[in-house]
Amino acid sequence: EAQHGPVRHVVLGTVALEHKATFGPFAQYFSKATLWFQPGQWSFPVQVPIEFLGVTQSGDQVRVLPSSQFIHGDVTLDEEVKSIRPSRYQAAAKKLDAAIPEWI
């Protein structure tokens, strides 16, 4: 951080359980960063909210990664949101219109 500045974004670009196991503590370390999730997150043996995995960020700091179809204009925001399972991720996905990460 001293050389490149503060971490502004943390991306969980997979739905694999082994990556989520360390994501919460990692996200806590960078508590001011915006978190980006791959749509379709799940847990085993029961479905639990991402907060149960240690994520402390909330509100505008939690967002869903847009699909390449949305980025390229092949689907509308409404179609994109409908493609995401009902959960807190749908609420985060509705922010996509104004929340495309600057690295895209």
C-alpha positions as CSV (number, residue, x, y, z in Angstrom):
1,E,0.0,0.0,0.0
2,A,2.9,2.4,0.6
3,Q,4.0,2.0,-3.0
4,H,0.7,1.7,-4.8
5,G,-1.9,3.3,-2.5
6,P,-4.8,1.8,-0.6
7,V,-6.6,-1.3,-1.9
8,R,-9.9,0.0,-3.3
9,H,-11.4,-3.2,-4.7
10,V,-11.4,-6.9,-3.7
11,V,-12.9,-9.3,-6.2
12,L,-14.3,-12.8,-5.5
13,G,-14.4,-13.9,-9.2
14,T,-15.4,-17.5,-8.5
15,V,-18.2,-19.4,-6.7
16,A,-15.7,-22.1,-5.5
17,L,-16.0,-22.7,-1.8
18,E,-12.2,-22.9,-1.2
19,H,-11.9,-19.3,-2.3
20,K,-14.6,-18.0,0.0
21,A,-13.0,-19.7,3.0
22,T,-10.4,-16.9,3.2
23,F,-12.3,-14.1,1.5
24,G,-14.0,-12.8,4.7
25,P,-10.7,-12.4,6.7
26,F,-9.1,-10.9,3.6
27,A,-11.9,-8.4,3.1
28,Q,-11.8,-7.5,6.8
29,Y,-8.1,-6.5,6.4
30,F,-9.1,-4.2,3.6
31,S,-12.2,-2.8,5.3
32,K,-12.4,0.3,3.1
33,A,-12.3,-1.6,-0.2
34,T,-15.4,-2.3,-2.3
35,L,-16.1,-6.0,-2.6
36,W,-17.2,-7.5,-5.9
37,F,-18.8,-10.9,-6.1
38,Q,-19.3,-13.4,-8.9
39,P,-23.1,-14.0,-9.3
40,G,-24.3,-17.4,-8.1
41,Q,-22.6,-17.5,-4.8
42,W,-23.5,-20.6,-2.7
43,S,-22.4,-22.3,0.5
44,F,-22.4,-25.9,1.8
45,P,-24.1,-27.6,3.6
46,V,-26.7,-24.8,3.9
47,Q,-27.0,-21.5,2.1
48,V,-25.8,-18.7,4.4
49,P,-25.4,-14.9,3.8
50,I,-21.9,-13.7,2.9
51,E,-21.6,-12.0,6.3
52,F,-21.5,-15.4,7.9
53,L,-18.2,-15.9,6.1
54,G,-16.7,-12.9,7.8
55,V,-17.5,-10.0,5.3
56,T,-18.1,-6.8,7.3
57,Q,-18.6,-4.4,4.4
58,S,-22.2,-3.5,3.5
59,G,-24.3,-1.2,1.3
60,D,-22.4,0.4,-1.6
61,Q,-19.3,-1.5,-0.6
62,V,-20.8,-4.8,-1.7
63,R,-21.5,-5.3,-5.4
64,V,-22.0,-8.0,-8.0
65,L,-19.7,-8.3,-11.0
66,P,-21.5,-7.4,-14.2
67,S,-21.6,-10.0,-16.9
68,S,-19.8,-9.5,-20.2
69,Q,-23.2,-9.4,-21.9
70,F,-24.2,-6.4,-19.8
71,I,-20.9,-4.6,-20.4
72,H,-21.2,-5.1,-24.1
73,G,-24.8,-4.0,-24.2
74,D,-26.3,-7.4,-25.2
75,V,-28.6,-7.4,-22.1
76,T,-30.3,-4.6,-20.2
77,L,-29.8,-4.0,-16.5
78,D,-33.3,-5.5,-15.8
79,E,-32.3,-8.7,-17.7
80,E,-29.0,-8.8,-15.8
81,V,-30.7,-8.5,-12.4
82,K,-33.3,-11.1,-13.3
83,S,-30.5,-13.6,-14.1
84,I,-29.2,-13.5,-10.5
85,R,-30.7,-15.7,-7.9
86,P,-33.0,-13.9,-5.4
87,S,-30.8,-12.9,-2.5
88,R,-29.0,-9.9,-1.3
89,Y,-26.9,-10.1,-4.5
90,Q,-29.9,-8.9,-6.5
91,A,-30.1,-5.7,-4.5
92,A,-26.3,-5.2,-5.1
93,A,-26.7,-6.0,-8.8
94,K,-29.2,-3.2,-9.2
95,K,-26.3,-0.8,-8.6
96,L,-24.5,-2.0,-11.7
97,D,-25.6,0.9,-13.9
98,A,-23.5,3.4,-12.0
99,A,-21.0,0.9,-10.5
100,I,-19.0,-0.6,-13.4
101,P,-15.5,-0.9,-12.0
102,E,-13.0,1.4,-13.6
103,W,-10.7,-1.5,-14.7
104,I,-13.4,-2.7,-17.2
